[in-house]
Protein backbone atom coordinates (compact mmCIF):
# COMPACT_ATOMS: atom_id res chain seq x y z
CA UNK A 1 0.00 0.00 0.00
CA UNK A 2 1.40 3.35 -1.09
CA UNK A 3 1.00 6.20 1.33
CA UNK A 4 0.07 9.50 -0.23
CA UNK A 5 2.29 12.47 0.50
CA UNK A 6 0.46 15.19 2.41
CA UNK A 7 1.03 18.60 0.89
CA UNK A 8 -0.26 21.55 2.92
CA UNK A 9 -2.73 23.85 1.18
CA UNK A 10 -0.32 26.78 0.94
CA UNK A 11 2.16 24.58 -0.99
CA UNK A 12 -0.33 22.89 -3.33
CA UNK A 13 -0.10 25.39 -6.18
CA UNK A 14 3.71 25.94 -6.10
CA UNK A 15 4.25 22.18 -5.79
CA UNK A 16 2.13 21.44 -8.87
CA UNK A 17 3.90 24.17 -10.82
CA UNK A 18 7.34 22.86 -9.82
CA UNK A 19 6.60 19.18 -10.39
CA UNK A 20 5.92 19.98 -14.05
CA UNK A 21 9.53 21.21 -14.34
CA UNK A 22 10.97 17.91 -13.09
CA UNK A 23 12.34 15.54 -15.76
CA UNK A 24 9.74 12.97 -16.79
CA UNK A 25 11.65 9.95 -15.44
CA UNK A 26 11.76 11.42 -11.93
CA UNK A 27 8.39 13.17 -11.92
CA UNK A 28 6.51 10.35 -10.18
CA UNK A 29 9.18 9.36 -7.66
CA UNK A 30 8.07 9.77 -4.07
CA UNK A 31 11.54 10.84 -2.92
CA UNK A 32 11.58 13.65 -5.47
CA UNK A 33 8.20 14.84 -4.21
CA UNK A 34 9.44 14.80 -0.61
CA UNK A 35 12.57 16.78 -1.45
CA UNK A 36 10.68 19.39 -3.45
CA UNK A 37 8.18 19.80 -0.61
CA UNK A 38 11.01 20.10 1.91
CA UNK A 39 12.76 22.77 -0.15
CA UNK A 40 9.46 24.62 -0.56
CA UNK A 41 9.03 24.64 3.22
CA UNK A 42 12.61 25.60 4.04
CA UNK A 43 13.58 28.02 1.30
CA UNK A 44 10.57 28.61 -0.87
CA UNK A 45 10.06 28.15 -4.56
CA UNK A 46 13.46 29.57 -5.48
CA UNK A 47 15.32 26.86 -3.55
CA UNK A 48 13.06 24.14 -4.94
CA UNK A 49 13.80 25.37 -8.48
CA UNK A 50 17.54 25.13 -7.76
CA UNK A 51 17.05 21.48 -6.81
CA UNK A 52 15.18 20.83 -10.05
CA UNK A 53 18.03 22.40 -12.02
CA UNK A 54 20.43 20.01 -10.26
CA UNK A 55 18.21 17.08 -11.26
CA UNK A 56 18.24 18.23 -14.87
CA UNK A 57 22.01 18.73 -14.96
CA UNK A 58 22.58 15.28 -13.45
CA UNK A 59 20.35 13.79 -16.12
CA UNK A 60 22.30 15.61 -18.87
CA UNK A 61 25.64 14.43 -17.44
CA UNK A 62 24.47 10.83 -17.31
CA UNK A 63 23.25 11.10 -20.89
CA UNK A 64 26.60 12.56 -22.00
CA UNK A 65 28.46 9.70 -20.32
CA UNK A 66 26.52 7.05 -22.24
CA UNK A 67 26.77 8.71 -25.67
CA UNK A 68 30.58 8.46 -26.16
CA UNK A 69 30.52 4.69 -25.76
CA UNK A 70 27.83 4.47 -28.43
CA UNK A 71 29.93 6.61 -30.76
CA UNK A 72 32.99 4.42 -30.25
CA UNK A 73 30.91 1.36 -31.15
CA UNK A 74 29.98 2.97 -34.45
CA UNK A 75 33.63 3.69 -35.24
CA UNK A 76 34.43 0.03 -34.61
CA UNK A 77 31.73 -0.96 -37.08
CA UNK A 78 33.29 1.15 -39.80
CA UNK A 79 36.79 -0.20 -39.29
CA UNK A 80 35.54 -3.76 -39.65
CA UNK A 81 34.02 -2.86 -43.04
CA UNK A 82 36.40 -4.08 -45.78
CA UNK A 83 35.48 -1.09 -47.98
CA UNK A 84 36.40 1.39 -45.27
CA UNK A 85 39.78 3.08 -45.39
CA UNK A 86 41.02 5.30 -42.58
CA UNK A 87 43.46 7.05 -44.87
CA UNK A 88 41.58 7.95 -48.04
CA UNK A 89 44.42 10.25 -49.19
CA UNK A 90 46.72 7.28 -49.78
CA UNK A 91 44.33 5.92 -52.42
CA UNK A 92 44.35 9.27 -54.23
CA UNK A 93 48.15 9.30 -54.22
CA UNK A 94 48.26 5.84 -55.81
CA UNK A 95 46.10 7.02 -58.69
CA UNK A 96 48.28 10.06 -59.30
CA UNK A 97 51.53 8.11 -59.22
CA UNK A 98 53.27 8.16 -62.68
CA UNK A 99 54.31 4.52 -62.39
CA UNK A 100 50.71 3.36 -62.16
CA UNK A 101 49.26 5.40 -65.01
CA UNK A 102 47.16 3.53 -67.51
CA UNK A 103 48.11 4.22 -71.13
C-alpha positions, 0 to 999 in steps of 0.5 A: 500500500502506497501512502500519499504524500500530504502537501499543505494547502499553501504549498499545493499550487507551487508544488504542482507548478514545480513538479511539471519542471521535473524531468519525466523519469523522476516526476513520479518518484516519491523521494523527489516529491518529498525533497521538493516539498522540503525545499518549498518549506525551508527556502521557498520556490526559489530553492526548490527550483535550484534542486530541479536544475540540479536534477536536470544537470545530473540527467544531462551528465548521465546522458553525456556519459553514455553517448561516447561509448555508443559513438565508439561502437559505431567507429568500430563498425566502420573499421571492420568494413572491408570497404572502409579506409582510414586514410583515403588520401593514400588511395588518391596518391596511388592514382596520381603516381606516374608509375601506375598510369594507364596508357 
